[in-house]
Amino acid sequence: MSSIAFIDTEIDFNTKRILDIGCIKDNEDSYHSASVDGFAKFIHDTQFLCGHNIVKHDLTTTSN
């Protein structure tokens, strides 16, 4: 069976720092932290990622 995780990030507009990564998997496991390493470990076995507002918000925040 395929697995999916839904993610949302909070980025500080001025410093470009990650304030929080929120994620929930289809099995209801959840993650909240600013740690990219911890997030990578949390999703290591996930086949698909679905992000909230990544293209229209988060990527524009980090590229300004």
PAZAPA-4460 file (N, C-alpha, C; in steps of 0.05 Angstrom, whole numbers, plus 32768, in hexadecimal, padded with zeros to 4 digits):
% residues 64
    n_x    n_y    n_z   ca_x   ca_y   ca_z    c_x    c_y    c_z   seq   type   mol
   8011   7FE8   8000   8000   8000   8000   8012   8019   8000     1      M     A
   800A   802D   7FF0   8018   8046   7FEF   8014   8056   8009     2      S     A
   8029   8065   8011   8026   8076   8029   8029   8093   8020     3      S     A
   801B   80A5   802F   801C   80C1   8028   801F   80D1   8042     4      I     A
   802D   80E7   8040   8030   80FA   8057   8028   8115   804D     5      A     A
   8019   8123   805E   8010   813F   8058   8021   8152   8069     6      F     A
   802E   8165   805C   8040   8177   806B   8038   8194   8068     7      I     A
   8040   81A4   807C   803D   81C1   807C   8054   81CC   808B     8      D     A
   8061   81E0   807F   8078   81ED   808C   8071   820A   8093     9      T     A
   807F   8213   80A8   807D   8230   80AF   809A   823A   80AD    10      E     A
   809D   824E   809C   80B7   825A   8096   80B7   8277   809F    11      I     A
   80CC   8280   80AD   80CF   829C   80B4   80D6   82AC   809A    12      D     A
   80C5   82BF   8093   80C8   82CE   807A   80E3   82DD   8079    13      F     A
   80EB   82E9   8090   8103   82F9   8090   811D   82E9   8092    14      N     A
   811E   82D5   80A3   8136   82C5   80A7   8138   82AD   8095    15      T     A
   8122   82A5   8089   8120   828D   8078   8125   8273   8088    16      K     A
   8122   8274   80A2   8125   825D   80B3   810B   824D   80B5    17      R     A
   810D   8233   80B7   80F6   8222   80BC   80EE   8225   80D9    18      I     A
   80D6   822D   80DD   80CB   822F   80F9   80BE   8215   8101    19      L     A
   80B1   8207   80EF   80A3   81EF   80F5   809E   81DF   80DC    20      D     A
   809F   81C5   80DF   8096   81B2   80CA   8081   81A1   80D7    21      I     A
   8069   81A3   80CC   8053   8192   80D6   804D   817D   80C1    22      G     A
   8048   8165   80CA   8043   814F   80B7   8031   813B   80C4    23      C     A
   801F   8130   80B4   800F   8119   80BD   800F   8104   80A7    24      I     A
   8012   80EB   80AF   8013   80D5   809C   7FF7   80C9   809B    25      K     A
   7FF3   80B9   8086   7FD9   80AC   8083   7FD2   8098   8099    26      D     A
   7FE6   8090   80A9   7FE2   807E   80C0   7FDD   808E   80DA    27      N     A
   7FDB   80A9   80D7   7FD6   80BC   80ED   7FEE   80C2   80FE    28      E     A
   8006   80B8   80F8   801F   80C1   8105   8023   80DE   80FE    29      D     A
   802C   80EE   8112   8030   810B   810C   804B   8114   8115    30      S     A
   8053   812B   810A   806D   8136   8110   806B   8155   8111    31      Y     A
   8077   8161   8125   8079   817E   8127   8095   8185   8133    32      H     A
   80A5   8192   8122   80C0   819B   812B   80CC   81AC   8115    33      S     A
   80E1   81BB   811B   80EF   81CA   8107   8107   81BA   80FC    34      A     A
   810B   81A2   8106   8122   8192   80FE   811D   8184   80E3    35      S     A
   812E   818C   80CF   812C   817F   80B5   8135   8162   80B6    36      V     A
   814A   815D   80C6   8154   8141   80C9   813E   8130   80D5    37      D     A
   8131   813A   80EA   811C   812A   80F6   8105   8125   80E3    38      G     A
   80FE   813A   80D3   80E9   8137   80BF   80F0   8121   80AA    39      F     A
   8109   8122   80A1   8112   810E   808D   8110   80F2   8099    40      A     A
   8117   80EF   80B2   8114   80D4   80BE   80F7   80CC   80C1    41      K     A
   80E6   80E0   80C7   80C9   80DA   80CB   80BC   80D1   80B1    42      F     A
   80C5   80DC   809A   80B8   80D5   8080   80C8   80C0   8070    43      I     A
   80DD   80B5   807B   80EF   80A4   806C   80E1   808D   805D    44      H     A
   80CB   8083   8067   80BD   806C   805A   80A4   8075   804C    45      D     A
   80A0   808F   8048   8088   809A   803B   808D   809B   801D    46      T     A
   8079   8092   800E   807C   8092   7FF1   8074   80AC   7FE4    47      Q     A
   8060   80BA   7FEF   8056   80D3   7FE3   8054   80E9   7FF8    48      F     A
   805B   8101   7FF0   8058   8119   8001   8044   812C   7FF5    49      L     A
   8033   8137   8005   8020   814B   7FFC   8024   8163   800E    50      C     A
   802A   817A   8001   8030   8192   8011   801A   81A7   800F    51      G     A
   8017   81B6   8024   8004   81CC   8025   8012   81E7   801E    52      H     A
   8009   81F3   8008   8013   820E   8000   8031   8210   7FFB    53      N     A
   803D   81FA   7FF3   805A   81FB   7FEF   8062   820C   7FD8    54      I     A
   8055   820A   7FC1   805D   8219   7FA9   8056   8236   7FAB    55      V     A
   803E   823C   7FB4   8035   8258   7FB5   803D   8268   7FCE    56      K     A
   8047   825A   7FE2   804E   8268   7FFB   806B   8262   8005    57      H     A
   806F   8249   800C   8088   8241   8018   80A0   8246   8006    58      D     A
   809F   823E   7FED   80B5   8242   7FDB   80BA   825F   7FD5    59      L     A
   80A5   826F   7FD4   80A9   828C   7FD0   80B5   8299   7FE8    60      T     A
   80AF   828F   8000   80BB   8299   8019   80D8   8294   801A    61      T     A
   80E1   827C   8011   80FD   8275   8013   810E   8280   7FFC    62      T     A
   8101   8289   7FE7   8111   8292   7FD0   8113   82B1   7FCF    63      S     A
   8105   82BF   7FE0   8106   82DC   7FE0   8120   82E6   7FED    64      N     A
***
